[in-house]
Amino acid sequence: MKWQGRRGSSNVEDRRGVGGKTLVGGGIGGIIIVLLMTLLGGNPGDLLSNLTGTDSGSNAPYEETQQEKELSQFVSVVLADTEDVWTAQFKERGLTYEKPTLVLYTNQVQSACGTAGSSTGPFYCPGDRKLYIDLSFYNELKQEFNAPGDFAMAYVIAHEVGHHVQTLLGTSDKIMPLRQKMSEAEFNKYLVRFELQADYFAGVWAHHAKGMDVLEAGDLEEALTAASAVGDDTIQKRARGYVVPESFTHGTSEQRKFWFSKGYQSGKIEDGDTFSSTK
């Protein structure tokens, strides 16, 4: 991806090196619970006050490595590109795009959805409309997920921005209350469709990024490799050697590649109805 020397976003909040509390029982499970509470209208503070935590780290100035410096510049440029694309797409439809903030952190971070550790991976919190990412995920993407390349990381950012688009369009408010009306296995099916739509929106962004002449040879393949690597079936096979489809929350590798590709080919918001599709 052509990103050096290009405009970065002013909506980046750097919290790297800032200490905080790590929740007992935290991690991705904890953040999902608090995230659902937020989306369902609950007060995450009620849950957080009942959890114990340990102070982890100081507030000393953070000294970034050269790689981290380049990565922070890169994600800022990608965020700026998503701002340009979604501002234009919303304007065409008579809507206003409210730009999200991207928070850089190390080890753990406090959001309106609770406290999350780096093991959670990049996430979006609708409670404060911010994206959160520990840049160490870039190395994890390359080494553990075998998905190298800057556009693989760009796909991850665009996917989280896709969740912000869902929040602005009201999709989140329609889907999350269903959790109170059905079993976990049934609701997981909706979560899969929710995540696949975010993949579709990431593809929509990539479609317009191509039109901005910022993509390079191999970029699309990098994004598809990343989408495949984070499929529920692929992750479960790697972790335990078998899959449990009813526990899927993000979709299979093939589904994630399919919807990203469809968004890339279409470039239109309206073609991303993952909820009515069987793919």
SEGU-544096 format. One line per field, with one value per atom (N, C-alpha, C, O): residue number from 1; x, y, z. Coordinates in steps of 0.1 Angstrom, whole numbers, plus 2048, in hexadecimal, padded with zeros to 3 digits. Layout:
<atoms>
num c(NUM_...)
east c(X_...)
north c(Y_...)
up c(Z_...)
</atoms>
This chain:
<atoms>
num c(1_1_1_1_2_2_2_2_3_3_3_3_4_4_4_4_5_5_5_5_6_6_6_6_7_7_7_7_8_8_8_8_9_9_9_9_10_10_10_10_11_11_11_11_12_12_12_12_13_13_13_13_14_14_14_14_15_15_15_15_16_16_16_16_17_17_17_17_18_18_18_18_19_19_19_19_20_20_20_20_21_21_21_21_22_22_22_22_23_23_23_23_24_24_24_24_25_25_25_25_26_26_26_26_27_27_27_27_28_28_28_28_29_29_29_29_30_30_30_30_31_31_31_31_32_32_32_32_33_33_33_33_34_34_34_34_35_35_35_35_36_36_36_36_37_37_37_37_38_38_38_38_39_39_39_39_40_40_40_40_41_41_41_41_42_42_42_42_43_43_43_43_44_44_44_44_45_45_45_45_46_46_46_46_47_47_47_47_48_48_48_48_49_49_49_49_50_50_50_50_51_51_51_51_52_52_52_52_53_53_53_53_54_54_54_54_55_55_55_55_56_56_56_56_57_57_57_57_58_58_58_58_59_59_59_59_60_60_60_60_61_61_61_61_62_62_62_62_63_63_63_63_64_64_64_64_65_65_65_65_66_66_66_66_67_67_67_67_68_68_68_68_69_69_69_69_70_70_70_70_71_71_71_71_72_72_72_72_73_73_73_73_74_74_74_74_75_75_75_75_76_76_76_76_77_77_77_77_78_78_78_78_79_79_79_79_80_80_80_80_81_81_81_81_82_82_82_82_83_83_83_83_84_84_84_84_85_85_85_85_86_86_86_86_87_87_87_87_88_88_88_88_89_89_89_89_90_90_90_90_91_91_91_91_92_92_92_92_93_93_93_93_94_94_94_94_95_95_95_95_96_96_96_96_97_97_97_97_98_98_98_98_99_99_99_99_100_100_100_100_101_101_101_101_102_102_102_102_103_103_103_103_104_104_104_104_105_105_105_105_106_106_106_106_107_107_107_107_108_108_108_108_109_109_109_109_110_110_110_110_111_111_111_111_112_112_112_112_113_113_113_113_114_114_114_114_115_115_115_115_116_116_116_116_117_117_117_117_118_118_118_118_119_119_119_119_120_120_120_120_121_121_121_121_122_122_122_122_123_123_123_123_124_124_124_124_125_125_125_125_126_126_126_126_127_127_127_127_128_128_128_128_129_129_129_129_130_130_130_130_131_131_131_131_132_132_132_132_133_133_133_133_134_134_134_134_135_135_135_135_136_136_136_136_137_137_137_137_138_138_138_138_139_139_139_139_140_140_140_140_141_141_141_141_142_142_142_142_143_143_143_143_144_144_144_144_145_145_145_145_146_146_146_146_147_147_147_147_148_148_148_148_149_149_149_149_150_150_150_150_151_151_151_151_152_152_152_152_153_153_153_153_154_154_154_154_155_155_155_155_156_156_156_156_157_157_157_157_158_158_158_158_159_159_159_159_160_160_160_160_161_161_161_161_162_162_162_162_163_163_163_163_164_164_164_164_165_165_165_165_166_166_166_166_167_167_167_167_168_168_168_168_169_169_169_169_170_170_170_170_171_171_171_171_172_172_172_172_173_173_173_173_174_174_174_174_175_175_175_175_176_176_176_176_177_177_177_177_178_178_178_178_179_179_179_179_180_180_180_180_181_181_181_181_182_182_182_182_183_183_183_183_184_184_184_184_185_185_185_185_186_186_186_186_187_187_187_187_188_188_188_188_189_189_189_189_190_190_190_190_191_191_191_191_192_192_192_192_193_193_193_193_194_194_194_194_195_195_195_195_196_196_196_196_197_197_197_197_198_198_198_198_199_199_199_199_200_200_200_200_201_201_201_201_202_202_202_202_203_203_203_203_204_204_204_204_205_205_205_205_206_206_206_206_207_207_207_207_208_208_208_208_209_209_209_209_210_210_210_210_211_211_211_211_212_212_212_212_213_213_213_213_214_214_214_214_215_215_215_215_216_216_216_216_217_217_217_217_218_218_218_218_219_219_219_219_220_220_220_220_221_221_221_221_222_222_222_222_223_223_223_223_224_224_224_224_225_225_225_225_226_226_226_226_227_227_227_227_228_228_228_228_229_229_229_229_230_230_230_230_231_231_231_231_232_232_232_232_233_233_233_233_234_234_234_234_235_235_235_235_236_236_236_236_237_237_237_237_238_238_238_238_239_239_239_239_240_240_240_240_241_241_241_241_242_242_242_242_243_243_243_243_244_244_244_244_245_245_245_245_246_246_246_246_247_247_247_247_248_248_248_248_249_249_249_249_250_250_250_250_251_251_251_251_252_252_252_252_253_253_253_253_254_254_254_254_255_255_255_255_256_256_256_256_257_257_257_257_258_258_258_258_259_259_259_259_260_260_260_260_261_261_261_261_262_262_262_262_263_263_263_263_264_264_264_264_265_265_265_265_266_266_266_266_267_267_267_267_268_268_268_268_269_269_269_269_270_270_270_270_271_271_271_271_272_272_272_272_273_273_273_273_274_274_274_274_275_275_275_275_276_276_276_276_277_277_277_277_278_278_278_278_279_279_279_279)
east c(808_800_809_813_805_80D_808_7FD_810_80C_816_812_823_82D_82B_828_82C_82B_81D_81B_813_805_7FF_804_7F3_7ED_7E8_7E3_7EB_7E6_7DA_7D7_7D3_7C7_7CB_7D5_7C3_7C5_7BD_7BE_7B6_7AE_7B5_7AE_7C1_7C9_7CD_7D2_7C9_7CC_7D7_7D5_7E2_7EE_7EE_7F1_7EA_7EB_7F6_7F6_7FF_80A_812_816_815_81D_815_81B_808_800_7FB_7F6_7FE_7FA_7EC_7E4_7E7_7D9_7D7_7E0_7CA_7C7_7C4_7BC_7C9_7C5_7BA_7BD_7AF_7A4_7A6_7AB_7A3_7A3_798_78C_79B_791_78F_785_799_797_79B_799_79F_7A2_796_78D_796_78B_77D_774_77D_770_76A_75E_773_76E_76A_760_771_76E_761_759_75E_752_746_73C_748_73D_739_72E_744_742_73C_734_741_73D_72E_727_72A_71B_713_708_718_711_70F_704_71A_719_70E_706_70F_706_6F7_6EE_6F6_6E8_6E3_6D8_6EA_6E6_6E9_6E5_6F1_6F6_701_707_704_70F_71B_71C_726_731_739_740_737_73D_738_740_72B_726_72E_731_732_73A_748_74E_74E_75C_75E_769_754_756_756_75B_751_751_75D_75E_766_771_77E_77F_787_793_79E_79D_7A7_7B2_7BF_7BF_7CA_7D7_7DD_7DC_7E4_7EA_7F6_7FE_7F7_801_808_803_813_81A_81B_813_824_825_820_81C_821_81D_829_828_834_841_83F_837_845_844_848_852_840_842_84C_84B_856_860_85D_860_859_855_862_86B_861_86C_86A_85F_873_872_866_85F_865_85A_84C_843_84C_83F_83C_831_847_845_83F_835_844_83F_831_828_82E_821_816_80B_81A_811_80E_802_818_815_80D_804_80F_807_7F9_7F0_7F6_7E8_7E1_7D5_7E8_7E2_7DE_7D4_7E7_7E3_7D7_7CE_7D7_7CC_7BF_7B5_7BF_7B4_7AF_7A3_7B8_7B5_7AE_7A5_7B3_7AD_79E_795_79C_78F_786_77A_78B_783_77F_773_788_785_77A_770_77C_773_765_75B_764_757_750_743_757_751_74A_73F_751_74B_73F_735_740_735_729_71E_72B_71F_719_70D_722_71D_714_70A_718_710_702_6F9_701_6F4_6ED_6E3_6F2_6EB_6EE_6E6_6F9_6FC_709_711_70C_718_721_71C_72D_736_73D_744_73B_742_74F_74F_75A_767_76A_769_76F_772_781_788_784_792_799_792_7A5_7AD_7B7_7BE_7B6_7BE_7C9_7C7_7D6_7E1_7E5_7E5_7E7_7EA_7F4_7F7_7FA_803_7FE_7FA_7FD_7FA_7EB_7E5_7E6_7D8_7D2_7DA_7C5_7BF_7B1_7AA_7AD_7A0_797_79B_78C_782_774_773_76B_75D_757_74D_75E_759_760_75E_769_771_77F_784_787_795_799_794_7A1_7A6_7B5_7BC_7BA_7C8_7CB_7C2_7D8_7DC_7D7_7D6_7D5_7D1_7C3_7BF_7BC_7AE_7AF_7A6_7BA_7BC_7B5_7AF_7B6_7B0_7A1_79B_79A_78C_786_78D_779_771_768_761_767_75D_753_756_746_73B_738_732_73C_739_740_73B_74C_753_757_75D_753_755_764_768_76C_77A_77F_77A_78A_791_79D_7A3_7A0_7AB_7B5_7B0_7C2_7CB_7D9_7DE_7DE_7EC_7F4_7F2_7FE_805_80D_812_80F_815_80D_812_801_7F8_7FD_7FB_805_80A_814_813_81C_825_81E_821_813_80B_804_803_800_7F9_803_7FF_810_81A_81E_81F_821_828_81E_820_813_80A_7FE_7FA_7FA_7F0_7F5_7ED_802_808_801_7FE_7FF_7F8_801_7FD_80C_815_810_807_816_814_80C_804_80F_808_7F9_7F1_7F5_7E7_7DF_7D3_7E6_7DF_7DB_7D0_7E4_7E1_7D6_7CE_7D7_7CD_7BF_7B5_7BE_7B1_7AC_7A0_7B4_7B0_7AA_7A0_7B1_7AC_79F_796_79E_792_786_77B_789_77F_779_76D_782_77D_776_76C_77A_773_765_75B_765_758_74E_742_752_749_744_739_74D_749_73E_734_73F_735_728_71D_729_71D_716_70A_71E_718_711_706_717_711_705_6FB_704_6F9_6EE_6E3_6F0_6E6_6E5_6DC_6EE_6EE_6F1_6EA_6FA_6FD_6F1_6EF_6EA_6DE_6D3_6CB_6D3_6C9_6CD_6C4_6DA_6DE_6E0_6DC_6E7_6EC_6E0_6E2_6D5_6CA_6C4_6BD_6C7_6C2_6C8_6C3_6D3_6DA_6D1_6D2_6C7_6BE_6B3_6AB_6B1_6A6_6A9_6A0_6B5_6B9_6C5_6CB_6C7_6D2_6E0_6E0_6EA_6F8_6FB_700_6F8_6FB_6F3_6F8_6E6_6DE_6E4_6E5_6E7_6EC_6FA_6FD_702_70F_70D_716_702_700_6FF_703_6F8_6F7_705_708_70C_71A_722_72A_721_729_725_72E_718_714_718_71B_718_71D_72B_72F_734_742_745_74E_73D_73F_73C_742_732_72F_73A_73D_741_74C_757_75F_759_762_75E_767_751_74C_750_755_74E_751_760_764_768_776_779_782_772_774_76F_775_764_760_76B_76D_771_77C_787_78C_78B_796_792_79B_786_781_784_789_781_783_792_797_799_7A8_7AF_7B8_7AA_7AF_7AD_7B6_7A1_79E_7A6_7A8_7AC_7B4_7C3_7CC_7C5_7D3_7DD_7E8_7D8_7E2_7E5_7EE_7DE_7E1_7ED_7EF_7F4_7FF_7FD_7F4_805_803_805_80E_7FC_7FC_7F4_7F2_7F0_7E8_7DB_7D8_7D4_7C7_7C9_7C2_7D4_7D7_7DB_7D7_7E2_7E5_7D9_7D8_7CF_7C2_7BB_7B5_7BA_7B3_7BA_7B3_7C7_7CE_7CB_7C9_7CA_7C7_7B9_7B6_7AF_7A1_7A0_798_7A7_7A7_7AD_7A8_7B8_7BF_7B7_7B9_7AE_7A6_798_78F_796_789_788_791_77B_779_77E_784_77B_77F_78F_794_795_7A4_7AA_7B3_7A5_7AA_7A7_7B0_79B_798_7A0_7A5_7A2_7AA_7B9_7BF_7BE_7CC_7CD_7D7_7C2_7C3_7BF_7C6_7B6_7B1_7B0_7AE_7B3_7B3_7A5_7A5_79B_78D_785_789_779_771_764_75F_75E_751_748_748_742_73B_731_730_72A_720_726_720_734_73B_741_747_740_745_73F_733_747_742_746_741_750_755_753_754_751_750_75C_766_75A_765_76E_76B_77A_783_77E_780_776_770_766_765_75E_754_75A_756_765_76B_772_771_778_77E_773_774_768_75D_757_756_754_74E_758_754_764_76E_76F_76F_770_771_765_766_759_74D_74C_748_751_751_75B_759_767_771_76C_76F_764_75F_753_752_74B_73F_743_740_748_74B_73F_740_734_727_722_723_71E_718_70D_70B_704_6F7_6F9_6EF_704_706_70B_70F_70C_712_708_70A_6FC_6F2_6F6_6F1_6FF_704_6F9_6F9_6F0_6E6_6DB_6D5_6D9_6D0_6D6_6CF_6E3_6EA_6ED_6EE_6EF_6F3_702_707_709_717_71F_72C)
north c(7F4_800_80C_80D_816_823_82C_831_82D_835_83F_849_83D_846_854_856_85E_86C_871_87C_869_86C_871_86F_878_87E_873_869_876_86D_874_87F_86C_871_878_876_882_88A_883_888_878_872_865_85B_867_85C_860_86B_857_85A_850_844_855_84D_84B_854_83F_83B_831_82B_82F_825_829_835_81F_821_825_827_827_82C_81F_816_81F_813_813_81C_807_806_7F9_7F3_7F5_7E9_7DE_7E0_7D2_7C6_7BF_7BB_7BC_7B6_7A7_7A0_7A2_794_78E_792_784_77F_788_787_790_799_793_786_79A_794_795_79D_78E_78F_78B_792_781_77E_789_78C_790_79B_7A6_7AD_7AA_7B5_7B3_7BD_7A7_7A4_7A5_7AB_7A1_7A2_7B1_7B5_7B9_7C7_7CE_7D7_7CA_7D0_7CD_7D6_7C1_7BE_7C6_7CA_7C8_7D0_7DE_7E4_7E3_7F1_7F2_7FB_7E8_7E9_7E6_7EB_7DF_7DC_7E6_7E5_7F1_7FC_7FB_803_7F1_7EF_7F8_7FF_7F9_801_7F8_7F1_7F9_7F1_7F3_7EB_7FF_802_7F9_7F6_7F4_7EB_7DE_7D9_7DA_7CD_7D0_7C8_7DB_7DE_7DF_7DC_7E5_7E8_7DB_7DA_7D0_7C3_7BA_7AF_7BF_7B8_7BD_7CA_7B5_7BA_7BB_7B4_7C4_7C6_7C9_7CC_7C8_7CB_7D6_7D6_7DF_7EA_7E4_7DC_7E8_7E2_7EC_7F0_7F1_7FB_808_80C_810_81E_828_823_834_83F_846_851_83F_844_847_83F_851_854_847_840_844_838_83B_845_832_834_829_81D_82E_824_820_828_814_810_815_81C_814_819_812_818_805_7FE_803_805_806_80B_819_81D_821_82E_82D_835_824_823_81D_822_814_80E_818_819_821_82B_835_83A_838_841_83A_840_82D_825_825_827_821_820_82D_82E_838_845_849_84F_844_847_83E_843_832_829_82F_82F_834_839_846_848_84E_85A_856_85C_84B_846_841_844_83A_836_842_842_84C_859_85F_863_85F_865_85D_862_850_847_847_849_846_845_852_853_85D_86A_86C_871_868_86A_860_865_854_84B_84F_84E_854_859_865_867_86E_87B_878_87F_86E_86A_866_866_861_85C_865_862_872_87C_87A_87F_873_871_877_87C_878_87E_874_86D_872_869_86F_879_869_86E_865_859_86C_865_85F_866_852_84C_850_855_84D_84F_841_838_841_835_836_840_82D_82E_824_818_828_820_81D_826_810_80D_801_7FB_7FF_7F4_7EC_7F2_7DF_7D5_7D5_7CB_7E0_7E1_7EF_7F8_7F0_7FD_7FD_7F3_809_80B_812_81C_80C_812_812_80E_818_818_80A_808_801_7F3_7EA_7DE_7F1_7E9_7EA_7F2_7E2_7E1_7D5_7CA_7D7_7CC_7CB_7D5_7BF_7BD_7BB_7B9_7BA_7B9_7AC_7AB_7A2_795_796_78D_7A0_7A3_7A5_7A1_7AB_7AF_7BD_7C2_7C2_7CF_7CE_7C3_7D8_7D8_7E6_7F0_7E6_7F3_7F3_7E9_7FE_800_80A_816_806_80F_819_824_815_81E_82C_836_82C_838_83B_845_832_833_835_83D_82C_82C_81E_814_81E_812_810_81A_804_802_7F8_7ED_7FB_7F1_7F3_7FD_7E7_7E6_7E2_7D8_7EB_7E9_7DC_7D7_7D5_7C8_7BE_7B3_7C1_7B8_7B6_7AB_7C0_7BE_7B2_7AB_7B1_7A5_798_78E_799_78D_789_77D_792_790_788_77F_78D_787_779_76F_778_76C_761_756_765_75B_758_74C_762_760_75E_75B_75F_75E_767_763_773_77D_78A_794_78A_795_7A0_79E_7AC_7B6_7C2_7C0_7CE_7DA_7DA_7DF_7D4_7D5_7CB_7CC_7C1_7B8_7BF_7BE_7C8_7D1_7DB_7DE_7E0_7EA_7E3_7EA_7D7_7D0_7CF_7D1_7CC_7CB_7D9_7D9_7E3_7F1_7F4_7F9_7F1_7F4_7EB_7F0_7DF_7D7_7DE_7DE_7E3_7E9_7F6_7FA_7FD_809_805_80C_7F9_7F4_7F2_7F5_7EF_7EE_7FC_7FE_806_814_818_81E_814_817_810_816_804_7FD_805_805_80A_812_81E_822_825_832_82F_837_823_81F_819_817_817_811_802_7FD_7FB_7ED_7E7_7DD_7EC_7E7_7E7_7DE_7F2_7F4_7EA_7E6_7E5_7DB_7CD_7C5_7CA_7BC_7B9_7AE_7C1_7BD_7BA_7B1_7C1_7BE_7B0_7AB_7AA_79C_792_787_796_78D_789_77F_792_790_787_782_784_77C_76E_767_76A_75D_757_75E_74B_744_749_750_745_74A_745_74C_738_732_739_73C_73D_744_752_757_759_766_767_770_75C_75C_75D_762_757_758_767_76A_76F_77D_784_78D_780_786_783_78C_777_774_77D_782_77F_788_796_79E_79A_7A8_7AA_7B4_7A0_7A0_7A0_7A7_797_796_7A4_7A7_7AB_7B8_7C2_7CA_7C1_7C9_7C6_7CE_7B9_7B5_7BA_7BF_7BA_7C0_7CF_7D4_7D6_7E4_7E7_7F1_7DE_7DF_7DE_7E5_7D5_7D3_7DF_7E3_7E6_7F2_7FD_804_7FE_807_804_80D_7F7_7F3_7F6_7FA_7F5_7F8_807_80A_810_81E_822_82B_81A_81C_819_820_80F_80C_817_81B_81D_829_835_83E_836_841_83E_846_833_82F_82E_833_827_825_817_813_80E_800_7FC_801_7F1_7EC_7DE_7D7_7D8_7CA_7C1_7C3_7B8_7AF_7B3_7AC_7C0_7C5_7BD_7B9_7BB_7B4_7A6_7A1_79F_792_792_789_79C_79E_79F_798_7A7_7A8_79B_797_794_787_77D_775_77D_774_776_76D_783_787_783_77E_786_782_773_76F_76B_75D_758_74F_75F_75B_75D_756_767_76A_764_768_75A_753_74A_745_749_741_732_72D_72D_71F_71D_714_726_726_728_720_731_734_728_724_722_717_70A_703_708_6FD_6FE_6F4_70A_70C_70B_706_70F_70F_702_6FE_6FB_6EE_6E2_6D7_6E4_6D9_6D6_6CD_6DC_6DA_6E6_6F0_6E6_6F3_6F0_6E5_6FA_6FA_705_710_702_70C_715_721_70F_716_721_72A_720_72A_735_73E_734_73E_74C_74D_756_764_76D_779_769_772_76D_774_760_75A_752_753_749_740_748_753_742_749_74C_757_742_744_74F_757_750_75A_768_771_769_776_77B_787_771_775_779_783_772_774_782_78A_786_793_79F_7A9_79D_7A7_7A9_7B5_79E_79F_7A5_7AD_7A2_7A8_7B7_7BF_7BB_7CA_7D0_7DC_7CA_7CF_7D0_7DA_7C7_7C7_7D1_7D8_7D3_7DC_7EA_7F3_7ED_7FA_802_80E_7FA_801_7FC_7EF_804_800_7F7_7ED_7FA_7F3_7E4_7DC_7E0_7D1_7C9_7BD_7CE_7C7_7C2_7C1_7BD_7B7_7A8_79F_7A7_799_791_785_798_792_78A_781_78E_787_77C_776_77B_772_765_764_75A_74D_74B_740_754_752_757_756)
up c(800_800_800_807_7F8_7F7_803_802_80D_818_81D_823_81A_81E_819_80D_821_81D_81B_816_81E_81C_829_834_828_834_83E_83A_84A_855_85C_85A_863_86A_877_87D_87A_887_892_89D_88F_899_89F_8A0_8A2_8A8_8B6_8B9_8C0_8CE_8D3_8D2_8D7_8DB_8EA_8F1_8EE_8FC_8FF_90A_8F6_8F8_905_907_90C_918_924_92F_923_92E_936_930_943_94B_94D_94A_952_955_95D_961_95E_965_95C_952_95E_957_95F_96A_959_960_962_959_96E_970_968_969_95F_956_94A_944_947_93C_92F_92E_925_918_90F_913_904_8FA_900_8FC_909_90F_917_916_91F_927_91F_922_914_90C_905_903_901_8FA_903_8FF_90F_919_91B_91B_91E_920_914_915_908_8FC_8FA_8F6_8FC_8FB_905_902_911_91B_916_918_910_90B_900_8FF_8F6_8EB_8EF_8E9_8FA_8FF_909_90E_90A_913_921_92A_925_933_936_92E_943_948_94A_954_941_943_950_955_956_963_96E_977_96D_977_977_982_96B_96A_96E_976_96A_96C_97B_980_982_991_999_9A4_993_99A_996_99B_98E_98A_990_992_994_99A_98F_985_992_988_98F_99B_987_98D_984_978_98B_983_97C_981_96F_967_95E_953_963_95B_961_96A_95B_960_955_94A_958_94F_949_945_949_943_934_92E_92E_920_918_91B_90E_906_8FB_8F4_8FA_8EF_8E4_8E7_8D9_8CE_8C6_8C5_8C1_8B8_8AA_8A8_8A2_894_88D_885_88F_889_88E_886_89B_8A1_89B_899_899_894_886_882_87E_870_870_868_879_87A_87F_87A_888_88D_882_881_87A_86E_864_85E_862_858_85C_854_868_86D_86C_86A_86E_86E_85F_85D_856_848_843_83C_848_844_84A_843_857_85D_855_853_851_849_83C_837_835_829_82C_824_837_83A_83C_839_842_845_837_836_82E_821_81A_814_81A_813_819_812_826_82C_82D_82D_82E_82E_820_820_815_808_806_801_80B_80A_811_80C_81D_825_81F_81E_81A_814_807_805_800_7F4_7F7_7EF_804_808_812_818_812_81A_829_831_82C_83A_83E_835_84B_850_857_860_852_858_864_862_870_87C_87D_87F_87D_87D_88A_895_88B_897_89B_893_8A7_8AC_8AD_8B1_8A9_8AA_8B6_8B6_8C0_8CC_8CA_8C9_8CB_8CC_8DB_8E3_8DE_8EC_8EC_8E2_8F8_8FA_906_911_905_910_913_912_918_91C_91A_91A_919_917_91D_91E_922_927_91C_917_91A_910_917_922_910_915_916_91C_90F_90F_919_91A_921_92B_929_921_931_92F_927_92A_91D_914_914_915_913_911_902_8FA_8FF_8F1_8EB_8DF_8F3_8EE_8E8_8E0_8EB_8E6_8D7_8CF_8D2_8C4_8C2_8CB_8B6_8B3_8B5_8B2_8BA_8BC_8BB_8BC_8B9_8B8_8C4_8C7_8CB_8D6_8D2_8D0_8D0_8CD_8D8_8D5_8E4_8EF_8EF_8F3_8E9_8E8_8D9_8D6_8D0_8C2_8BE_8B7_8C5_8C2_8BE_8C3_8B6_8B3_8BB_8BE_8C0_8C8_8C2_8BE_8C2_8BC_8C3_8C5_8C7_8CB_8BF_8B9_8BB_8AF_8AE_8A4_8BA_8BA_8B2_8AF_8B0_8A8_89A_894_895_888_887_87D_891_892_894_88E_89C_89E_891_88E_889_87D_873_86C_873_86B_870_868_87C_882_886_883_88C_891_887_886_880_876_868_85E_866_859_84E_843_852_849_849_84F_842_842_838_831_839_830_836_83F_831_837_834_83C_829_825_82E_82F_833_83C_849_84E_84D_859_855_85D_849_845_845_848_841_841_84F_851_859_867_86B_872_868_86C_865_86B_858_851_856_855_85B_861_86D_86F_876_882_87F_885_874_870_86B_86C_865_860_86B_869_877_883_886_88B_884_887_87D_881_871_866_86A_869_870_874_87F_880_888_893_88E_893_885_87F_877_877_871_869_871_86C_87E_887_887_88D_880_87F_88D_891_894_8A2_8AB_8B2_8AA_8B3_8B0_8B8_8A3_89F_8A3_8A6_8A2_8A4_8B2_8B6_8BA_8C7_8D1_8D9_8D0_8DA_8D7_8E0_8CC_8CA_8D4_8D6_8DA_8E3_8EF_8F5_8F2_8FD_8F9_902_8EC_8E8_8E3_8DF_8E3_8DD_8E4_8EC_8E1_8E7_8E2_8D8_8E9_8E5_8D7_8CE_8D4_8C7_8BC_8B1_8BF_8B5_8B2_8A7_8BD_8BC_8B5_8AE_8B7_8B0_8A1_89A_89C_88E_889_87E_891_88E_890_888_89A_89C_88F_88B_88A_87E_873_86C_871_866_868_85F_875_879_875_870_878_875_866_861_85F_851_84A_840_84F_84A_84B_843_857_859_84F_84B_84C_842_834_82C_831_825_824_81A_82F_82F_82D_827_833_831_822_81C_81B_80D_805_7FB_80A_803_804_7FA_810_811_807_801_806_7FD_7EF_7E7_7EB_7DE_7DA_7D0_7E4_7E1_7E3_7DD_7EB_7ED_7E0_7DC_7D9_7CC_7C2_7BA_7C3_7BA_7BD_7B5_7CA_7CE_7CA_7CD_7C3_7BE_7CA_7C9_7D5_7E0_7E2_7EA_7DA_7DC_7D3_7C8_7D7_7D0_7CC_7D2_7C4_7C0_7CC_7D4_7CE_7DA_7E6_7EF_7E6_7F1_7F4_7FF_7E9_7EA_7F0_7F9_7EB_7F0_7FF_806_803_811_81A_825_816_81D_81E_828_812_812_81B_821_81B_824_832_83A_836_844_847_852_83E_840_842_84B_83B_83C_849_850_84D_859_866_870_866_872_871_879_868_868_874_879_879_885_883_88D_878_876_876_87C_86F_86F_87D_881_884_892_89B_8A3_89A_8A3_89F_8A8_892_88E_894_898_893_898_8A7_8AC_8AE_8BC_8C3_8CC_8BD_8C3_8BA_8BE_8AD_8A3_89E_895_8A2_89D_89E_8A5_897_897_89E_89E_8A4_8AA_8A3_8A8_898_890_898_896_8A2_8AA_8B2_8B7_8B4_8BC_8B4_8B9_8A7_89E_8A0_8A2_8A0_8A3_898_897_88F_885_876_86D_875_868_864_86A_85A_856_84D_849_84A_842_834_82F_82F_821_822_818_82C_82D_82E_828_836_838_82B_828_824_817_80D_805_80D_804_805_7FC_812_814_812_80E_816_813_804_7FF_7FD_7EE_7E8_7DE_7ED_7E8_7EA_7E1_7F6_7F8_7EF_7EA_7ED_7E4_7D5_7CF_7D1_7C3_7C2_7B8_7CC_7CC_7CF_7C7_7DA_7DE_7E3_7E5_7E5_7E9_7F7_7F9_7FF_80C_80A_812_800_7FF_7FC_7FE_7F7_7F3_7FE_7FC_80A_816_820_82C_81B_824_827_820_830_834_83B_83B_841_84A_842_847_835_82D_824_81C_825_81C_823_830_81C_821_820_824_819_817_823_823)
</atoms>
